Amino acid sequence: MNALCNVSEGCVAEVKCLCSKGLIRERMLALGLTNGALVKVIRKGPADNLTVYDIRGAMIALRKEEASLVCVK
């Protein structure tokens, strides 16, 4: 498995698990990052610190530290 932050721009990945806990886990689940969800990498920001993802039709920006907690395939 790979972390979401390592997926290349324009690629689609499938969420396998979340490695986060507490409030950040709840936020990720509320954003639609559940097992089996498809996530497309739309655009990476400067220095890859902030990336825009298409999650279930919504454009969501995540920091690299947040995206590193999402395991994808």
C-alpha positions, 0 to 999 in steps of 0.5 A: 500500500501507498500513502495518498500524498505519494500519488501522482497528479492526474492519477486515481487511487482507492482508499484502503484504510485511515491511519489517523485517530481522533478528530482528524479521523472523524474529519476524513470520514466526513469528507468521504475518505472511507474504504473503497472510495476513489480519490483523484489527485487534481493538483499539487501545490508549491513544494507539494505541501497542499494538494487538491483531490476529487473525493466523491465529486467534491474538490478537497485540499489536504496538507501533506501531513493529512494525506500521509495518513490515508493508505491507498492502492 
